[in-house]
């Protein structure tokens, strides 16, 4: 679900775009758009000052930036030519030439360079001060830093708003940062507001040869930081346009993440871009159950828009480089560190379009929402996340991912379209959810949805060393996570299936993987591990259910040795009564899985309820409305093409556990009936090899009467996927009930009515035949 966009033209005819973020304080986004528009116009009329040691001091010329900014008024322009020391030396300014760090840049001022030669500001002091600090104002003044290179500071540029009067708006353009612990830090604490636009900047690793005292160099921890904490306010907004990196980054300074990154697997990391929203005063967005015209309270939130850019992690062959490309976290704080309310306390929203994230050591993107925090991440416009790798580390299928999502007692949402996850040492996409709510009010979570919501469309997952997609509830962390979709409990409904839960702006309900290509990964195409409690057996924490809730449709999965689709769900944590299981609602429909499997994995799809007795696993998701009977949404396999790798023998396409679990023989499939046992999975319209179809199940009206078209070589490539192969049988007008898409989801699932290319699916009355997926150049 992509967020809407709006555009406007400035007086010069430039076209600008800004996002409507799903947070309460949307007015701040308009302020950003206005500020950006202002930033791209001509510099304002103001007093002009220069900093040039090559000419004498005068009424308007100084030999240090410090003296110039002291003389300047808010809104003035300072043009920096720098100093030289020796023939051919680069122009610079530092403490040796009289600078006093930090340099306090007044609101609305412009600090820019003169001429085409790069000009440097660097630190020669071992104390590593901040180089530039941006002062706040109560007006809309936009402060600019243009075309300067920064070396050796603690923060090269710090924009910190720490009182209600501190309103900071900053443009940093065409600047380069090297050997600073932090490049640009935009931080809000207490009641302030700060926003920054970072355009066409570079985070580098090389230091120029100079004729002056060399700079004191820091090993970097983060390139850009956006942080919001303190009292409730609009918070922090950022824009990162065409950011690039340059260098091997052999010497780094990894530091712990702002909050415990429990799922990261490494105690300290360096991160190119960091986003962190934190509540430390107990402010909640929904202090009571919403009704009528209920208005949410403001909480600490951050919105960041990333466009373009080439983020390269560095040279991992020398055991160096950045650990994480984007690290984003949101969390809350309560009494003694325990959240004792059921609502959001902080959050962030990040959009990325057309960005390449390649060669990071630990994770391309790591994003979490914990302890009543909320995170939202949107990828689009051909983002590429690739080649995450640390060669010197031992293999771990939970690390080194293209994107790593995590939540514990919070919310995380990913909306991803037209992007690629390629050649990562771990998984293309890895998501894990866990945790158990700590309050006496565990029975219902009135405030907001929680879990990890995924909406992934037209995205590629190819050549990752582990799984293409790996979704995993955490058996180690109390096993009460919700993953794939999100869940929202209230006294009226056990599960809320709405895609948008009324007053709440977070996606809620079942997630979606649609029109994706998943191939040539080292393990499974799609791997799911569910665990935990169904929440059906009494009060307390048992009413916080665990589950996997996502649907896979219109996708192509090929050449994955551990199967096209592999799922398990296992016991809850030790100490719980009985043999409890979580929910497993993962329908697979209109998808094609060919060439998957190996001699040790001789099937295409397997769904295994481990260590269970009959009925222990629950392959459904139950919605209960007041005054209405329960409605069950079930795990079903509909209208798929399944052809194992033919080199591994003649076993069936379904794994041995699933082969004994699915249900056949029902002419009419009724999703409100008790005809299926809790652990059974319905299957219809599925094609495989001849020995798998009607020859085996001769009495089933649900099995397709058409054979699978992919019976060639054991390894498939794009050239082998011909459009005609995805039809049931284009030369045979005979249609059976199993050859047409049933209404297997509900009105919330539009992909049930269209094929891979968004064309309407044919009905039986038309005499046409249906499709599995389509290759669409995947």
Secondary structure, DSSP 8 states (H G I E B T S, - for coil): ----EEEEE-TT--EEEEE--SSS-THHHHHHHHHHHHHTS---S--EEEEETTS---SSEESSHHHHHHH--TT-EEEEEEB--STT---EE-GGGT--SSEEE-TT-EEEE-SSS-EEEE---TT---SEEE--BSS---EEEESEEEES-SEEEEEEE-STT-EEEEEEES-EEES-SEEEEEEE-TT-EEEEEEES-EEE------SS-------BSEEEEEEE-SSSSSEEEEEEES-EEES---SB--B--SS--TTTS-S-B-EEEEEEEE--S---S-SS---TT------EEEEEEEES-EEE---GGGT-S-SEEEEEEEE---BTTB--SSS--EEEEEEEES-EEE--SSEEEEEEEESSEEEEEEEESS-EEE----TTS---TTSSEEEEEEEESSEEEEEEES-EEES-SS-SEEEEEE----STTTT---S--EEEEEEEES-EEES-SS-SEEEEE-TTTTT--EEESEE--BTTBSS---SB-TT--SB-B-EEEES-EEES-SS-SEEEEEES--S-S-SGGGGS--EEEEEEES-EEES-TT-SEEEEEE---TTSSS----EEE--EES-EEEEE-BTTB--SEEEEETT--TT-SB-EEEE--TTS--EEEE-EEES-EEEE-GGG-S--SB-HHHHTTEE---SS--TTSS-S-TT-EEEES-B--GGGTTTT-TT-SSS-SS--S--S-SS--GGG--GGGGBS-TT-----GGGS----S-TT-GGGSB-TTS-B---GGGT---BS---TT-
